[in-house]
Amino acid sequence: MFSRKREAAKHVRAADAPPSKALAESLASDGTAPAPEFGPWDSSHAPDGVQRLDLGSLLIPAIEGVEVRVQANPEGGVEQVVLVDGDSALQLGVFAAPRTEGIWGEVRAEIAAAMTADGVDAREVDGKYGVELVARVNTPDGPADVRFVGVDGPRWMVRALYQGAAASDPGREGVLGDVLSGLVVVRDAEPRPVREPLPMRLPKEMAEQGQAAAEQAANGNQMA
């Protein structure tokens, strides 16, 4: 549904659609553009004094009551981030993009085409960050609403997937909406193919806890 390949694809340029606040600020040639009211922010413009969970390329604001579920590989690289609040969930991804071009419009069209091919009716709606994509998909537990939100920044794009109540009714985003608007993207200086996931890693404390738990389980199996 979200390919890294870009064969014969065209970017959605800033002239084709209004850029996000983060991208618009990065394009300001005189550096006098007003600070955006909310994120996701590029690390160069992120506000100070906020406690955040450091996953490398993505800093997630620590908000009471939000459960953070992180799936990592054995090397500690984060492969999936999902935040849960009540009956709503928010899955986050961050990807490489050009500095002066947004790619969310192109990505959104591809997601919609893939859904249509699967017999799913995907609709575009206006949201806080611009055009979003909503649909009702079939799951093992029955039909479920999903809502895709994309935010273009300088050399990055955040893709957010709402599920549950926050997908069917944006007014019920609650603290998950605060998480999205408080994200900080740390884009490294490495040249990366457009759409390549930016590297995320477990915080040192979480990695050590996971390693200790794995060692304890291994020792228990050996004793058994």
ABEGO torsion letter per residue (X at the ends): XBBABABGBBBBBAAABBBBAAAAAAABAAGABBBBABOBBBAAABBBGBBBBBAGABBBBBBBGBBBBBBBBAAGBBABBBBBBEABBBBBBBBBBBAABBAAAAAAAAAAAAAAAAGBBBBBBBBAAEBBBBBBBBBAAEBBBBBBBBBBBBGBBBBBBBBEAAAABAAAAEAAAAAAAABBBBBBABBBBBGBBBBBBBBAAAAAAAAAAAAAAAAAAAAX
